[in-house]
Each structure stands twice: as C-alpha cells, then as structure tokens.
Amino acid sequence: MENSEIISVHDLTKRFPMGLSEFTALRGINLEFSRGEFSGVVGPSGSGKTTLLNIIGLLDNPTDGDAIILGNPSRSLSVREAAMIRRKHMGFIFQTYNLLPVYTVFENVEFPLLLLSMSTGERKKAVLEALAWVGLSDKEKSKPAQLSGGECQRVAIARAMVKRPDIVLADEPTANLDADNSHHILQTMEKLNKELHTTFIFATHDEKVISYLRRKITLVDGKVSHDEVLKP
C-alpha cells in the first residue's frame, strides 16, 4: 500500500564508548516513515543524523529501543539477514561517490545487481534504465575519472536506484557539489521519488536539500526537537 508505514523507530537510544565513559548519540527517538516519503533529518554536526541513518539502514544496532524496517525488528536480525534486506530493499547515497575507479559507469551501476538473481539481459535493461533516469545514457562506457563531480553523484544515484529499492538513505549527498549540480541532483531524486514511490530519507544541514523536503525532522543533541510537514 502506497502510504503504509515501512520504518518505525521506537525509543531508540545509541551510546558509544569513549574511554572510560560513554557518548550518547541518540536519546529515545520515536519516528515513523511511510512509503513514498521525501524526508530529511536535519541538524548540526554531532546531532545524531548519520547515526540514525546507519541504524535505519541496518549498518549499526541501537543500544536500546528498536528500529523496525519493512516489518523486521533490527535487533532480532542476524548479520546475514540484515545484509539481505539491504541488498534487496535499500539504496545508499553518500557525499563521497564511492565509485570503483577501474570500472565503467555501466559496471559501477550494475554492481548491486550482481548480488541478486538476475540474468545478464535483465541486468543490462535495469542499468540502462537507471542511467536514463539520471541523464547519463551517453556515459555508460566512461570511467569515473572522466566525469565531473555532478556526473559522479548522478552515477551514485543510478547505482542506488537500479534495483528499484523501497528505501534510499542519502547522507549529505550534495556536500561536494556546487549549487547548480546540487539542484540537478535533488530534482533527479525528487522525480524518482514521485515516479517509483521510493522512500527517500536524507541526513543534511544543507539549505538547498531542505528546500526540496516534504518533511523535516530536526535533531538536537540526539533528540527530535521538531517534526514538521513542509509540503503535502
């Protein structure tokens, strides 16, 4: 169902050991996300944004509380089960593009599909479709070093979207881009969100990103200080 809840975070707390003491990054977070949201977790550095995204993305475990992702309580998942959910249902976009420099654009985008049960023909169709989404159909044989920063980030978006994931987590995706490229990237993600009903969750303090969000969740010192709908 299009508006069904796909992420639910309950009393989420995350503490990290620091020498003989602990640092509390998240303090009793309660949030829900529905399918097709275009949301952002905003706040200053150290507010807990990336920690929250890592837990939602099953890359880290909470200290207390739980995150239920697509019906799966994260604390009950094995490492293998968490990896399977990420592989099938999630895409990740970071401020560093993390492209493999020795591979072509096509091969970089294809990489997540090699972990799924797809034929060569199915993979090719999916990759070409993803490159068309981000306007890079003519760059499939190029290497990352031959691309601009904006083009590299568009390849990263194509790689995240190629398997049509339910959830895309984007951590400061415009941090290394100028204003024009930032808007191009955000318009691309907004378009994919509307066409594919993928849930996008950003971690950001970039006002350009915030201007595109439909929901803004503000973290301060590991707590939700505001949760507001910006656009219908």
C-alpha positions in Angstrom: 0.0 0.0 0.0 1.4 3.3 -1.1 1.1 5.1 2.3 1.8 2.1 4.5 4.4 2.5 7.3 7.7 0.9 6.3 10.0 2.3 9.0 9.2 2.5 12.7 11.7 3.7 15.3 10.8 3.1 19.0 12.6 4.6 22.0 15.8 4.4 20.0 19.0 5.1 22.0 22.6 4.8 20.8 25.6 5.1 23.1 29.3 4.8 22.0 32.1 4.0 24.4 34.6 6.9 24.8 37.5 5.8 27.0 36.1 5.1 30.5 32.8 6.9 29.7 30.1 6.9 27.0 28.8 9.3 24.4 25.0 9.2 23.8 24.4 10.0 20.2 20.6 9.2 20.1 18.2 9.7 23.1 14.9 7.9 22.9 14.0 8.6 19.3 10.4 7.8 18.1 9.7 8.2 14.4 7.6 6.6 11.6 8.1 6.8 7.9 5.6 5.9 5.2 6.1 4.6 1.7 7.0 7.3 -0.8 8.1 10.0 1.8 10.7 12.6 0.8 12.1 13.4 4.2 15.2 14.8 5.9 16.8 14.5 9.2 18.5 17.9 9.8 20.6 19.4 12.5 24.2 20.5 13.3 27.2 18.2 13.2 27.1 15.8 16.1 23.3 15.9 16.4 22.9 12.2 15.6 21.8 12.4 11.9 24.2 9.9 10.5 23.9 7.6 13.5 20.1 7.4 12.9 20.5 6.7 9.2 23.0 4.0 9.9 20.6 2.3 12.3 17.7 2.6 9.8 20.0 1.2 7.1 20.8 -1.8 9.3 24.5 -0.8 9.3 24.5 -0.4 13.1 22.5 -1.6 16.0 20.8 0.5 18.7 21.9 0.3 22.3 18.3 0.4 23.5 14.9 0.5 21.7 14.5 -0.8 18.2 14.0 0.1 14.5 11.5 -1.9 12.6 12.4 -1.9 8.9 9.9 -3.3 6.4 8.4 -5.3 9.3 11.8 -6.6 10.6 12.9 -5.6 14.1 16.5 -4.7 13.6 17.7 -6.1 16.9 16.5 -9.6 16.1 18.2 -9.7 12.7 21.4 -11.7 12.2 24.2 -10.0 10.2 23.3 -12.1 7.2 19.6 -11.3 7.4 20.4 -7.5 7.7 22.6 -7.8 4.7 19.9 -9.5 2.7 17.4 -6.7 3.5 19.9 -4.0 2.5 20.7 -6.0 -0.7 17.1 -6.3 -1.9 15.4 -3.3 -0.5 17.8 -0.4 0.2 19.9 2.1 -1.7 22.6 4.3 -0.2 24.0 7.7 -1.4 26.9 9.3 0.3 28.7 12.7 0.0 31.7 10.7 -1.4 30.6 8.9 -4.5 32.4 5.6 -3.7 32.6 4.7 -7.3 35.1 2.0 -8.4 37.6 3.9 -10.5 38.7 0.9 -12.6 35.2 0.1 -13.8 33.0 1.9 -16.3 29.8 3.8 -15.4 27.8 0.8 -16.6 29.8 -1.6 -14.4 29.5 0.7 -11.3 25.7 0.8 -11.7 25.5 -2.9 -12.4 27.4 -3.9 -9.3 24.5 -4.1 -6.8 22.6 -6.3 -9.3 25.4 -8.9 -9.3 24.3 -9.9 -5.8 20.8 -10.6 -7.0 19.3 -13.4 -9.0 19.1 -11.7 -12.4 20.1 -12.7 -15.9 22.7 -10.7 -17.9 19.8 -9.4 -20.0 17.8 -8.3 -17.0 20.8 -6.5 -15.5 21.6 -4.7 -18.8 18.0 -3.5 -19.1 17.9 -2.3 -15.5 21.3 -0.5 -15.7 20.4 1.3 -19.0 17.0 2.4 -17.5 18.8 3.7 -14.4 21.3 5.7 -16.5 18.4 7.1 -18.5 16.7 8.3 -15.2 19.8 10.3 -14.3 20.5 11.6 -17.8 23.8 9.7 -18.3 22.9 7.2 -21.1 25.8 8.6 -23.2 28.3 7.9 -20.4 27.9 4.2 -19.9 31.4 3.4 -21.2 33.2 6.2 -19.4 35.3 5.8 -16.2 34.7 7.9 -13.1 37.8 9.9 -13.7 36.3 11.2 -17.0 33.3 12.6 -15.2 32.5 15.8 -13.4 31.6 15.7 -9.7 27.9 16.2 -10.5 28.0 13.3 -13.0 29.7 11.1 -10.5 27.0 11.8 -8.0 24.3 11.0 -10.6 26.1 7.7 -11.2 25.8 7.1 -7.5 22.1 7.8 -7.6 21.7 5.4 -10.5 23.6 2.7 -8.6 21.3 3.3 -5.6 18.1 3.2 -7.6 19.0 0.4 -10.2 17.2 -2.3 -8.2 14.2 -0.1 -7.5 14.6 -0.2 -3.7 11.9 0.6 -1.2 14.2 2.9 0.8 17.0 5.2 -0.2 19.2 6.7 2.5 21.2 9.8 1.4 23.9 11.2 3.8 24.8 14.8 2.8 24.6 13.9 -0.9 25.2 17.5 -2.1 28.2 18.3 0.2 30.8 18.2 -2.5 28.7 19.9 -5.3 28.1 23.4 -6.4 24.6 25.0 -6.4 23.7 24.1 -9.9 24.8 20.5 -9.6 23.1 20.2 -6.2 19.7 21.3 -7.7 20.1 19.0 -10.6 20.8 16.0 -8.2 17.9 17.0 -6.0 15.5 17.3 -8.9 16.5 13.9 -10.1 15.9 12.3 -6.8 12.6 14.1 -6.4 11.5 12.9 -9.8 12.5 9.3 -9.0 10.6 9.5 -5.6 7.4 10.6 -7.4 7.7 8.0 -10.2 8.8 5.0 -8.2 7.3 5.8 -4.8 10.7 5.1 -3.2 11.1 6.5 0.3 14.0 8.9 0.5 15.5 9.9 3.9 18.3 12.5 3.9 20.7 13.4 6.6 21.7 17.0 5.9 22.3 20.5 7.1 22.3 21.9 3.5 19.6 24.5 3.0 19.4 23.5 -0.7 18.4 20.0 0.3 16.0 21.2 2.9 14.1 23.3 0.4 13.1 20.1 -1.5 12.0 18.1 1.5 8.3 17.4 2.2 9.0 16.5 5.8 11.7 17.9 8.1 12.8 16.2 11.3 15.2 18.3 13.4 17.6 16.6 15.8 19.3 18.5 18.6 21.7 16.6 20.9 20.3 13.3 19.8 16.6 14.2 20.4 13.8 15.1 18.0 13.1 18.8 18.6 10.8 19.3 15.6 9.0 17.0 13.1 7.1 19.1 10.6 5.4 18.6 7.2 6.7 21.2 4.8 4.8 20.2 1.7 1.8 17.9 1.1 
